[in-house]
Amino acid sequence: MSVLRESRFGAEITWLGMVPAGGSIQAERRDALDLGFHGITGERHEGCERASCVRVKNLYQNGTEIRNVRQLTILSEEELALIADEMGLDHIDPRHLGASIVIRGIPDFTFVPPSSRLQGPDGVTLTIDMENRPCVLPGREIEKDHSGFGPKFKRAAENRRGITAWVECPGRMNLGDRLRLFVPSQRGWREEG
């Protein structure tokens, strides 16, 4: 019996991008991404390992070498629309958020269970790490094009910032590709025991 079951939801890739190494988090739009075990060649978050950061400060000293499960940032088109609406904007450009992939079709995407998989037509498979919590960096990028709106981002993006993921099986993703969602078959964790 498989530990992962295919969900009834799939997604269409509506935007692809990569954040060049060094510099801001602003992504450059792409028509396709070639994904290796290291992520995207030349990308800011490329690598099988990375230095630990504030997200895991309760586990490691800052800069400790750890497994890179933050190779990609995946966002939901539906959640981006909610963020834009709350901020008073017509839309949010995914490049301002350092997006790798924007998808359409999976409800409540930011809370898809960790260890779920998104699989493309050629077998390329991404493993979802966890929710990508909002920070001030996207707000700074938004502010460059929409004066006065950048500071609104962090609050508006709460519970809508998408997820981080890493490449489990290399391959190619193209605009318009359909992704299949596989979720863990285990029940939800009950903290009380």
C-alpha positions in Angstrom: 0.0 0.0 0.0 1.4 3.4 -1.0 2.1 6.0 1.7 1.0 8.7 -0.7 -2.4 8.8 -2.4 -3.4 10.8 -5.4 -5.8 13.5 -4.4 -8.8 14.6 -6.6 -7.0 17.9 -7.2 -4.6 18.8 -9.9 -3.1 22.1 -10.9 -2.2 24.0 -14.0 1.1 25.9 -14.0 0.3 29.6 -14.9 3.6 31.2 -14.2 7.3 30.2 -13.9 10.3 32.1 -12.8 13.8 32.0 -11.3 15.6 34.4 -8.9 19.2 34.9 -10.1 21.8 34.3 -7.5 23.0 37.4 -5.7 20.8 40.5 -5.4 17.1 40.9 -4.7 14.4 38.3 -4.5 12.8 39.5 -7.7 12.2 36.6 -10.1 12.7 36.6 -13.9 9.8 35.1 -15.8 10.5 31.8 -17.7 8.5 29.6 -20.1 10.1 26.4 -18.7 12.3 25.3 -15.8 14.8 22.5 -15.9 14.9 21.1 -12.4 17.8 19.0 -11.1 18.3 17.5 -7.6 19.9 20.9 -6.8 16.9 22.9 -7.9 17.3 25.5 -10.7 20.9 26.1 -12.0 22.0 29.6 -11.2 19.0 30.3 -9.0 19.3 32.1 -5.6 18.1 29.0 -3.7 20.0 26.4 -5.8 21.8 23.6 -4.0 21.3 20.3 -2.1 22.5 22.0 1.1 22.0 25.5 2.4 23.0 27.6 5.4 20.3 27.6 8.2 18.4 30.8 8.7 15.9 32.3 11.0 13.2 29.8 10.1 15.1 27.0 12.0 16.9 29.2 14.6 15.5 27.0 17.4 17.3 24.0 15.9 20.6 25.3 14.6 23.0 28.2 15.0 22.6 30.6 12.1 24.7 29.5 9.1 24.8 25.7 10.0 24.8 23.6 6.8 21.5 21.7 6.5 19.6 20.0 3.7 18.0 22.5 1.3 14.3 21.9 1.3 13.7 25.6 0.2 14.8 25.2 -3.5 11.5 26.4 -4.9 8.7 28.8 -3.9 5.3 27.7 -5.1 2.3 30.1 -5.0 -1.4 29.7 -5.7 -3.0 32.1 -8.3 -6.2 32.0 -6.2 -4.3 33.0 -3.0 -2.4 35.7 -4.9 -5.7 37.3 -5.9 -6.8 37.3 -2.3 -3.6 39.0 -1.2 -4.0 41.6 -3.9 -7.6 42.3 -3.0 -6.7 42.8 0.7 -3.9 45.1 -0.3 -6.1 47.1 -2.6 -4.2 46.2 -5.8 -5.7 44.7 -9.0 -3.1 41.9 -9.0 0.3 40.9 -7.6 3.1 40.2 -9.9 4.7 36.8 -8.9 8.2 38.2 -9.7 7.9 40.5 -6.7 7.5 37.5 -4.4 10.5 35.5 -5.7 8.2 32.9 -7.1 9.4 29.8 -8.9 6.0 28.4 -9.8 2.4 29.7 -9.7 -0.4 27.2 -10.0 -4.1 27.3 -10.3 -6.6 24.7 -9.1 -5.7 23.5 -5.6 -7.8 25.0 -2.8 -6.2 26.2 0.4 -2.9 25.6 -1.2 -0.7 27.1 1.5 -1.9 24.4 3.8 -1.4 21.3 1.6 0.2 18.8 4.0 4.0 18.7 4.3 5.5 15.8 2.3 2.8 16.0 -0.3 4.1 15.7 -3.9 3.4 17.7 -7.1 4.2 15.6 -10.2 4.5 16.9 -13.7 3.8 15.1 -17.0 7.4 13.9 -17.5 7.7 12.6 -13.9 9.3 15.6 -12.4 8.3 15.6 -8.8 8.5 18.2 -6.1 8.2 17.5 -2.4 6.4 20.1 -0.4 8.3 21.2 2.7 6.0 23.6 4.5 4.2 26.9 4.5 6.3 29.8 3.3 5.7 32.4 6.0 5.3 36.0 4.9 8.3 38.4 5.4 9.1 42.0 4.5 11.2 41.2 1.4 8.3 40.9 -1.1 6.8 44.1 0.3 10.0 45.9 -0.6 9.8 44.7 -4.2 6.1 45.6 -4.4 6.9 49.0 -3.1 9.2 49.7 -6.0 6.3 49.5 -8.5 3.4 50.4 -6.2 4.3 53.2 -3.8 2.5 52.9 -0.4 1.4 49.3 -0.9 4.6 47.3 0.0 4.0 47.6 3.8 0.6 46.0 3.4 2.0 42.8 2.0 3.0 40.9 5.1 -0.4 41.1 6.9 -2.3 40.4 3.6 -0.2 37.4 2.8 -0.7 35.7 6.2 -1.9 32.1 5.5 -1.6 32.7 1.8 2.1 32.9 1.0 2.3 29.5 -0.6 4.9 26.8 0.2 8.5 25.9 -0.2 9.5 22.7 -2.0 12.5 20.6 -3.1 13.1 18.5 -6.2 12.6 14.8 -5.5 12.8 13.6 -9.1 14.4 15.9 -11.8 12.7 16.9 -15.0 11.2 19.8 -16.9 8.2 22.0 -16.1 6.5 24.1 -18.7 3.9 26.8 -18.6 0.5 25.2 -19.0 1.6 21.8 -17.6 -0.8 19.9 -15.4 0.5 18.8 -12.0 -0.9 15.9 -10.0 -1.2 16.3 -6.2 -0.3 13.3 -4.0 -0.9 13.7 -0.2 0.2 11.5 2.7 -2.4 8.9 3.6 -1.9 9.3 7.3 -4.4 11.0 9.6 -3.8 14.4 11.0 -1.5 14.7 14.0 -3.2 15.1 17.4 -0.9 17.0 19.7 -2.8 15.8 22.8 -1.8 12.2 22.1 
